[in-house]
């Protein structure tokens, strides 16, 4: 497959960026450092290129920020989707250089929508939300060890660590609340989200940080992004069970807990849950359907900038 000028694929690792630029027609390797990334972003901006790379967490942050600062159109693609494209396009071998060329081909063939760059306050919120999740996960592990522990000395050490984590999580919550209160866009978004039954401060922060597309996509598209859209599994006369899959698990988990809270409230969502149960839906399936309903409402209120009306 010939890659036209204007399409760039980048395979990212901790220390290197492997690049295939359609204008050059050959692979390149550069260091994943600010000194190397800045001139690359300037080069792509001058060429009007579209850059595609896989989402790699912390490793792609430097590149994404440099591209956004220079106004370079770029997109982060799910690695699973990239591998599916590679198989379909016949990229059977796998090296960093081949992956970069495959991503350039994917950019040319699929033209994914450009990524909207994060504002500094949203980037800060995302970092705080992820740090809170890390602390909560560590606390859950320590509580499990505490419940299984028999040695008094180890139990005492675990109690101290759990108390420390409790305080650290509380401090993280306070930093998130302070940030949201200090930034008008975040404050307004939080007020809109929290007008929906079941959405508390933690769920609102997670949605704001990890779902920036909220309000700009259709209900079906936003449900698919989160992993709350049921997919068909049919073949011939067979009609398989619809299942959800993929998506942003942390957002989905937060909405599931919001649905659990809403189902126990006196809101209209509780009536929806009750109707689903009376129709024969199992509790978990009914909660997933309610979480999808809540997501649809959140998407509408952010789009219209109007709070939830019971």
ABEGO torsion letter per residue (X at the ends): XBBBBGBBBBBBBAABBBBBBAAAGBBBBBBBBAAAAAAAAAAAAAAGBBBBBBBAEAAAAAAAAAAAAAGBBBBBBBAAAAAAAAAAAGBABBBAAAAAAAAAAAAAAAGBBBBBBBBAAAAAAAAAAAAAAAAAAAAAAAAAAAAABABAAAAAAAAAAAAAAAAAAAAAAAAAAAAAAABAAAAAAAAAAAABBGBBAAAAAAAAAABAABGABBAAAAAAAAGABBBBBBBEABBBBBBBBEEBAAAAAAAAAAAAAAAABABAAAAAAAAAAAAGBBAAAAAAAAAAAAAAAAAAAAAAGBBBBX
